Amino acid sequence: MTEPKSRPPEKELPPVLSRVAFLAVVSGLTPLIPVPFLDDYALRQARESMVLTLLSEHDLPKKPARAVEMLAGSHIGRTAGGRLLSSLKGLALFPVRKVFRKVFFVLWVKDCVDVASSALHHGYLLNHALERGDLKADELEGAQPEKIHDAIVAACAELDPRPINQALRRLFAGSRLLMAEATRAFFSDQAPGPRTPSPDESAEVKTLTERLIAALWEERGYFVTLQAHYDTHLKARRAA
């Protein structure tokens, strides 16, 4: 009987995969910002940072801004974290803190998972696209960035992301960051606002990233299928 292949040492994994995973985790933590519109701004920054990282990785220019925004999907998608917190804080049910906090925490985890999953899928497929040579330097100002983005969105829509989302849910549900923020939001008499991250939080982001990389390796078959869907959709858009 053939022995199953074990996960390779960290240093043997593509370095770009680590950066995509890190920025997906960072994106997934943006709903923790309990300030309306600031969470959206932070998400856009994280997504565009991922695009800039990948363009640099493949020796492509980091401009024009419109191409970066298009590839990052900055024109779509908003987090619900800050607005959800603002709305729920004003509800009459707020005195029932113990039960309400539990319900809110579940919703917050889902928000983090959805945002991280979207960033991870987009980052992974964009890296795949750049490795294939789907985007040349002289195409950044044309229609190609939009075609690549639309092909990524279409490919993601065709696959059930539950295997990835379940892995992310396990990561975020046990996150000390989420627990700390939920406690701060529901047991503080003052409205929560921006604060300075502690060293422990930076360490946790690193830990979450490492665990996500391990999960990605376990689900590599899913991503091979995802790539094939992307390839089909981009080919159709090029032919149109």
C-alpha positions in Angstrom: 0.0 0.0 0.0 1.3 3.4 -0.9 2.1 5.6 2.0 0.1 8.9 2.0 2.3 11.9 1.3 3.0 14.0 4.3 2.8 17.8 4.3 6.2 19.2 3.3 8.3 21.4 5.6 7.2 25.0 5.7 10.3 26.1 3.8 9.3 23.9 0.8 6.0 25.6 0.4 5.9 28.5 -2.2 6.7 31.7 -0.3 4.0 33.6 -2.1 1.4 31.2 -0.6 2.5 32.3 2.8 2.0 35.9 1.9 -1.5 35.3 0.4 -2.5 33.4 3.6 -1.2 36.2 5.8 -3.1 38.9 3.9 -6.2 36.7 3.8 -6.0 36.5 7.6 -5.5 40.3 7.9 -8.5 40.8 5.6 -10.5 38.4 7.7 -9.8 40.4 10.9 -11.0 43.8 9.4 -14.6 43.2 10.7 -13.1 43.5 14.2 -12.8 47.2 13.6 -16.0 48.5 15.2 -16.1 51.8 13.3 -18.4 52.1 10.3 -16.5 52.7 7.0 -13.1 52.3 8.7 -13.5 48.5 8.5 -14.3 48.9 4.7 -11.2 51.1 4.3 -9.0 48.6 6.1 -10.4 45.7 3.9 -9.7 47.6 0.7 -6.1 48.3 1.9 -5.5 44.7 2.8 -6.9 43.4 -0.6 -5.0 46.0 -2.6 -1.8 45.2 -0.6 -2.3 41.5 -1.7 -2.5 42.6 -5.3 0.6 44.8 -5.1 2.5 42.0 -3.4 1.6 39.6 -6.2 2.3 42.0 -9.0 5.8 42.7 -7.4 6.3 38.9 -7.0 5.8 38.5 -10.8 7.9 41.6 -11.8 4.9 43.6 -12.9 4.4 47.3 -12.3 2.2 48.3 -9.3 0.1 50.7 -11.3 -2.1 52.1 -12.7 -4.3 52.4 -9.6 -7.4 51.4 -11.6 -5.9 48.0 -12.5 -4.9 47.4 -8.8 -8.4 48.3 -7.6 -10.0 46.1 -10.3 -7.8 43.1 -9.5 -8.5 43.6 -5.8 -12.2 43.8 -6.2 -12.2 47.2 -4.4 -15.3 48.2 -6.3 -17.4 45.4 -4.7 -17.8 43.9 -1.3 -18.1 45.6 2.1 -17.7 44.2 5.6 -20.6 44.3 8.0 -18.6 44.4 11.2 -18.7 48.0 12.1 -22.3 48.6 11.0 -23.5 45.4 12.6 -21.9 46.4 15.9 -23.3 49.9 15.7 -26.8 48.6 15.1 -26.8 45.9 17.7 -25.5 48.1 20.4 -28.6 50.2 20.1 -31.1 47.4 20.4 -33.4 47.0 23.4 -32.2 43.5 23.8 -28.7 44.7 24.8 -29.4 44.2 28.6 -29.6 40.5 27.9 -25.8 40.6 27.5 -24.8 37.0 28.1 -27.2 35.5 25.4 -26.9 38.4 23.0 -23.1 38.4 23.1 -23.1 34.7 22.1 -25.4 35.3 19.1 -23.3 38.3 18.1 -20.1 36.4 18.4 -21.4 33.7 16.0 -22.3 36.4 13.5 -19.0 38.1 13.9 -17.1 34.9 13.2 -19.2 34.3 10.1 -18.3 37.8 8.9 -14.6 37.2 9.5 -14.8 33.8 7.7 -16.6 35.2 4.7 -14.2 38.1 4.3 -11.1 35.9 4.7 -12.4 33.3 2.4 -13.1 35.8 -0.4 -9.6 37.3 0.0 -8.0 33.9 0.0 -9.8 32.7 -3.1 -9.0 35.9 -5.0 -5.4 36.0 -3.9 -4.8 32.4 -4.8 -6.4 32.7 -8.2 -4.7 36.0 -9.0 -1.3 34.4 -8.2 -2.3 31.5 -10.5 -3.2 33.9 -13.3 0.1 35.8 -13.0 2.0 32.5 -13.0 0.3 31.5 -16.2 1.2 34.9 -17.8 -2.5 36.0 -18.1 -1.5 39.6 -17.4 1.3 41.4 -19.2 2.7 44.8 -18.2 1.3 46.4 -21.3 -2.2 45.0 -20.5 -2.6 46.7 -17.1 -4.2 49.7 -18.6 -6.6 47.7 -20.8 -9.5 45.4 -20.3 -7.5 42.4 -19.1 -7.5 43.2 -15.4 -11.3 43.3 -15.4 -11.5 40.0 -17.4 -9.2 38.3 -14.9 -11.2 39.6 -12.0 -14.5 38.5 -13.6 -13.1 35.1 -14.3 -12.0 34.7 -10.7 -15.4 35.7 -9.4 -17.1 33.3 -11.9 -14.8 30.4 -10.9 -15.4 31.0 -7.2 -19.2 31.0 -7.7 -19.1 27.5 -9.2 -17.4 25.8 -6.3 -18.7 25.1 -2.8 -16.3 26.9 -0.5 -17.4 25.0 2.6 -14.2 23.0 2.9 -12.2 26.2 3.1 -14.8 28.1 5.1 -14.9 25.3 7.7 -11.1 25.5 8.1 -11.3 29.3 8.5 -14.2 29.0 11.0 -12.1 26.7 13.2 -9.3 29.3 13.1 -11.4 32.3 13.9 -13.8 30.7 16.3 -10.8 30.0 18.6 -9.3 33.4 18.1 -8.4 35.3 21.2 -8.7 38.5 19.2 -12.4 37.9 18.5 -13.1 36.9 22.1 -11.3 40.0 23.3 -13.3 42.3 20.9 -16.6 40.7 21.8 -15.9 41.1 25.5 -14.9 44.7 24.9 -17.9 45.5 22.9 -20.5 44.0 25.2 -19.0 44.5 28.7 -17.7 48.0 28.2 -19.8 51.0 29.2 -18.1 53.1 26.6 -18.5 52.8 22.9 -15.5 50.8 21.5 -13.2 52.6 19.1 -9.8 52.1 17.5 -7.1 50.9 19.8 -3.4 50.0 19.5 -2.9 46.2 18.8 -0.9 44.4 21.5 2.2 42.3 20.7 0.2 39.2 21.5 -2.3 40.1 18.7 0.5 40.3 16.1 1.8 36.9 17.3 -1.7 35.5 16.9 -2.0 36.7 13.3 1.2 34.8 12.6 -0.1 31.7 14.3 -3.4 31.9 12.4 -1.5 32.3 9.2 0.6 29.2 9.8 -2.5 27.2 10.6 -4.2 28.4 7.5 -1.2 27.4 5.4 -1.5 23.9 6.8 -5.2 23.8 6.0 -4.5 25.0 2.4 -2.1 22.1 1.9 -4.8 19.6 3.1 -7.3 21.1 0.6 -4.9 21.4 -2.4 -7.2 19.3 -4.6 -9.9 21.9 -4.1 -7.6 24.6 -5.4 -6.5 22.6 -8.4 -10.2 22.3 -9.4 -10.7 26.0 -8.7 -7.8 26.8 -11.1 -9.4 24.7 -13.8 -12.7 26.7 -13.5 -10.8 30.0 -13.7 -8.9 28.8 -16.8 -12.2 28.0 -18.5 -13.8 31.3 -17.7 -10.8 33.4 -18.7 -10.6 31.6 -22.0 -14.3 32.3 -22.7 -13.8 36.0 -21.9 -10.8 36.3 -24.2 -12.8 34.7 -27.0 -15.8 37.0 -26.5 
